[in-house]
Amino acid sequence: MKILVYSAMNAETILQNFGEPEYSYFFVLREFMPVLQQLGEVEVIEDPARDVDHRYHAAAARGEQCIFLSFSPPHLTTLGLDCPTIPVFAWEFSSMPDEAWWHDRPEMDWRWCLEQCAGAIVHSRQSAMAVRKLMGEEFPVIDIPAPLQDRLAEARRWLSQTSHTAEASIEIARGTLFDTHDPELARWLPTEEDIIRAVAEARSVIPIDENKGFRRGPKTARRITLEHLVAWYQQVLASRLPERLRRPLDRWAVRTDPWQLGRRQLKLDGVVFTSLFNPHDGRKNWVDMITAFCVEFRDQPDATLVLKLGHRRHEDALQGFLMLLPRLPAFRCRLVILNGFLDDEAYLQLLRATHFAVNTSYGEGQCLPLMEYLSCGKPAVAPCHSALADYISPDIAFTVDSWADATAWPHDPRVAYRTLRQQIDWASLRRAYRAAFECYRERPETYRAMARAAEQRMQRHCSQATAAERLAHFLNPVIEKTPA
Amino acid sequence: MIIIVNSKVTDTSIQTSLGKSEYSYYFLFKQFMPALEQIARVIPVASPDEVDPLFHQLSSSGESVIFLSISPPQQTPLHLRCPTVCLFAWEFPDAPDRMWDNDARHDWRYVLTRITGAIACSHESAQSIRNLMGPDYPVVAIPAPVWAHFGDLLPAGGWQPHSGPRSFEFSGNIIDSSVLGLSADGLVQHLPRPPRHSVTCPVTAQPGPWRLSWNLFRSWIAALRRDRHPRVAPKPSGEQPPPSQAGLQPQEKSRLELSGVVFCSILNPMDGRKNWIDIITAFCWAFRDTPDATLILKMTHHDLESYRIILLTLLSRLAPFQCRVVALHGFLDDDKYRELITLTDFYINASNAEGLCLPLMEFLSAGKPALAPRHTAMLDYLDEDVARLVETSEELASWSHDPVGILGSRRHRLNWESLMQGYRDCHTLARTNPDAYQRMSVNGWQRMQQLSETSVVAAELKAFLNTLVAAEQVEAEA
């Protein structure tokens, strides 16, 4: 069998488009690749409209079966092909689009798209149910989470060999780092005047002025020049200098302009909670994540929350985080905001230093980072809704309560109320943080049992064996129905 | 006893103050008046400047005189010779203990140590003052005596849910979803269309050191020049359609024909606590396919344009729905207000926090059951016997008038799912269980009688003010 696959991004473009809407589809494709390769001959397509049918007809002529898996939402999937097409997509809401708001764009109604497809692959039971509600019980749909568990085997081995008590030092090759335990941080926070302005703007007391406020006002020529010097150092000079010269210059660059990506070092201790997410993704609900943490652990200097962000437009996002901090009542716990792409080594170091993975989303299509951390035996603090309901439970996580809340489909420009997301119960998030902290501190046996249970759960949930079995089971009848 | 009272707003200025922060103090002033008159001679004054001359003149007769300032503590006049008591509503569990705007009075400790005592409208806010000032500080929780004004509306045996058609005559601006021809699609026809397929991202070569340096040099020059060009916010894309005219023209004595189960809420849409968006979205979601449900929102804001387009857009985003939403903008005199209460089946409150919520207390006094959360001031009078309760959960908040917006306080995040389900439960109750509805009606009426009958409130006021006066005398003699 020939399996044609497509995602809008590939390994080369992914770094430049870090955090853009299509980027997670690439990672999902990457996780599915080994399983697909077990089932047939896989070919990555660059332009579906140009390449798919060409290959399909060639395969048919050879008497070979051929199928096209488009890692894209239905409305962005190339339709009208001869080759049986199956979109593979993530979805986090209670229902799927069943209306088109523009007469000239029928694909906005996913029924119109899926009717032209041979089936659909989603990543959660909730999404599979939504497809069936949309298309009828007979429509071929299956939920298969991205099979990432096997890839982390080496990470698990590495973790089991190193001790958790070893002081972790994480080397970030290119990133930014803001740390509330860093006395220098105060220099980069908004002033009270900035905050008063922002609060008044948010309350519509004054109109928004793009030229006043935190990091919006005009800079002096001196400041502009300094920032460009730091940028030149970080982008051009640093990697060409010997270590001896680089160390003092790195310190100068960070002290002068911490917003520029550069080499950073992070040491973590205490009980570490970690969340990895795209800060421009509104579903992630980082405000609750931070406020509940900083209130619950206000007198707990040994509680740390690491936010590992990934987005190339990191400045806007970071400004939002830094605007929030001075408005919080004084807290002694530690908040670390780390932005940048972690290489394998740094990824493992952060994983090792972490005790709990955190998620406070309004909805998840599957949540790869959380699945990765659980696969490596890191229990979670997370709600049990949308795709998370398929794998989060009290034996591997401190669960956060939530309730349904009306919202719009993310690509609906009308912002029409058509579906439900899950609002987080802030008080229960605080309780979950506290329970996790106390569990790690006072009941290490329970913690270890949760860690083991998490590994086992993910082995069933997202191993290649599980995915291969489900995928073969799903694809066979789909293939049989189509003429080879 | 003689009580001098002031209120910043008067009968004549209330129309233009609707929706401003001081307007609710006018209603407090009006509501407390009859109870005050039962226990003392009440002399209203327009300005605090009149207080001390009056005090000197009156106290020479030997009668005790108290100045009751119906205002938040930070606006209470200080340094008067006349013993001053502040009467206020507050919706947070803690009282301000910081100063801002260079005004020491924002720290309520500064104010409260300089006056004789305080009357809070709820037990929670009275406790917040004790937490701030110590357990012995003279503060008491006394609700506004609203029952007397509306208790007479209850028919013998309590209200039955309405079943037949009713009509309501209203003069003012009306936004009625049933005649608007609402369409969500209409909101976006002018917008440019997004690309049809996901665009394969092109690979761009990573620039070398010379190219990077050159780019940075150009960016440096541009940044130095741009100093002179101000930043502008991006303009919305596409040609904007003209704004809707719906509701813009005030109607004279327009007749609204109502039927089915009628829910009503009275709120200022600019008051963020009130969650009016949730009130509407949960209603339209609950009754998307239920034509016999109507939500009436009486808006208490002087400026229709501050919310008209927001409301029309919101209703369009919810369309299509079978139920009906009617927003009324304009003045209701007492008779019209009583008529509105009469034709309502349930009062809705979906607030994050309340200092008192007079309309809710008024509807309950008239025997109308409520759909509302139980927190802050509502703790004093709401439970399952008089309302379908909406669940909430604690979250961070800042005091509403703190300019820095420090998130040191708490409010209550509304559980939308519970509100939506609550609407449906109320509808079912009204449709299938009139006896239970009637029991709730009588319970609400009785609850408010026990809590806010004028004589009850007058007795509480008298007891509290007498202890203050006695303490003042002891101090004066010492």
Chai-1 contact restraints between the chains, C-beta under 6 A:
chainA,res_idxA,chainB,res_idxB,connection_type,confidence,min_distance_angstrom,max_distance_angstrom,comment,restraint_id
A,A8,B,S198,contact,1.0,0.0,6.0,A-B,restraint_1
A,A8,B,T200,contact,1.0,0.0,6.0,A-B,restraint_2
A,M9,B,C201,contact,1.0,0.0,6.0,A-B,restraint_3
A,E12,B,V203,contact,1.0,0.0,6.0,A-B,restraint_4
A,T13,B,C201,contact,1.0,0.0,6.0,A-B,restraint_5
A,T13,B,V203,contact,1.0,0.0,6.0,A-B,restraint_6
A,N17,B,C201,contact,1.0,0.0,6.0,A-B,restraint_7
A,E22,B,S198,contact,1.0,0.0,6.0,A-B,restraint_8
A,S72,B,S198,contact,1.0,0.0,6.0,A-B,restraint_9
A,L76,B,H197,contact,1.0,0.0,6.0,A-B,restraint_10
A,L76,B,S198,contact,1.0,0.0,6.0,A-B,restraint_11
A,T78,B,H197,contact,1.0,0.0,6.0,A-B,restraint_12
A,W101,B,D185,contact,1.0,0.0,6.0,A-B,restraint_13
A,W101,B,V188,contact,1.0,0.0,6.0,A-B,restraint_14
A,I195,B,V404,contact,1.0,0.0,6.0,A-B,restraint_15
A,I196,B,P403,contact,1.0,0.0,6.0,A-B,restraint_16
A,I196,B,V404,contact,1.0,0.0,6.0,A-B,restraint_17
A,V199,B,G405,contact,1.0,0.0,6.0,A-B,restraint_18
A,E210,B,R231,contact,1.0,0.0,6.0,A-B,restraint_19
A,E210,B,A233,contact,1.0,0.0,6.0,A-B,restraint_20
A,N211,B,P230,contact,1.0,0.0,6.0,A-B,restraint_21
A,N211,B,R231,contact,1.0,0.0,6.0,A-B,restraint_22
A,P218,B,D227,contact,1.0,0.0,6.0,A-B,restraint_23
A,A221,B,L224,contact,1.0,0.0,6.0,A-B,restraint_24
A,I224,B,A223,contact,1.0,0.0,6.0,A-B,restraint_25
A,I224,B,L224,contact,1.0,0.0,6.0,A-B,restraint_26
A,H228,B,L216,contact,1.0,0.0,6.0,A-B,restraint_27
A,H228,B,W220,contact,1.0,0.0,6.0,A-B,restraint_28
A,A231,B,L216,contact,1.0,0.0,6.0,A-B,restraint_29
A,W232,B,L216,contact,1.0,0.0,6.0,A-B,restraint_30
A,Q235,B,L212,contact,1.0,0.0,6.0,A-B,restraint_31
A,V236,B,P209,contact,1.0,0.0,6.0,A-B,restraint_32
A,V236,B,L212,contact,1.0,0.0,6.0,A-B,restraint_33
A,V236,B,S213,contact,1.0,0.0,6.0,A-B,restraint_34
A,T291,B,L396,contact,1.0,0.0,6.0,A-B,restraint_35
A,R327,B,G405,contact,1.0,0.0,6.0,A-B,restraint_36
A,R327,B,I406,contact,1.0,0.0,6.0,A-B,restraint_37
A,R327,B,L407,contact,1.0,0.0,6.0,A-B,restraint_38
A,L328,B,L407,contact,1.0,0.0,6.0,A-B,restraint_39
A,P329,B,G408,contact,1.0,0.0,6.0,A-B,restraint_40
A,W403,B,N415,contact,1.0,0.0,6.0,A-B,restraint_41
A,W403,B,E417,contact,1.0,0.0,6.0,A-B,restraint_42
A,A404,B,E417,contact,1.0,0.0,6.0,A-B,restraint_43
A,D405,B,W416,contact,1.0,0.0,6.0,A-B,restraint_44
A,A406,B,T281,contact,1.0,0.0,6.0,A-B,restraint_45
A,A406,B,W285,contact,1.0,0.0,6.0,A-B,restraint_46
A,P413,B,V188,contact,1.0,0.0,6.0,A-B,restraint_47
A,P413,B,L191,contact,1.0,0.0,6.0,A-B,restraint_48
A,R414,B,A184,contact,1.0,0.0,6.0,A-B,restraint_49
A,R414,B,L187,contact,1.0,0.0,6.0,A-B,restraint_50
A,R414,B,V188,contact,1.0,0.0,6.0,A-B,restraint_51
A,V415,B,R317,contact,1.0,0.0,6.0,A-B,restraint_52
A,A416,B,A184,contact,1.0,0.0,6.0,A-B,restraint_53
A,A416,B,R317,contact,1.0,0.0,6.0,A-B,restraint_54
A,Y417,B,T281,contact,1.0,0.0,6.0,A-B,restraint_55
A,Y417,B,R317,contact,1.0,0.0,6.0,A-B,restraint_56
A,Y417,B,L318,contact,1.0,0.0,6.0,A-B,restraint_57
A,D425,B,S393,contact,1.0,0.0,6.0,A-B,restraint_58
A,W426,B,E395,contact,1.0,0.0,6.0,A-B,restraint_59
A,A427,B,S393,contact,1.0,0.0,6.0,A-B,restraint_60
A,A427,B,E394,contact,1.0,0.0,6.0,A-B,restraint_61
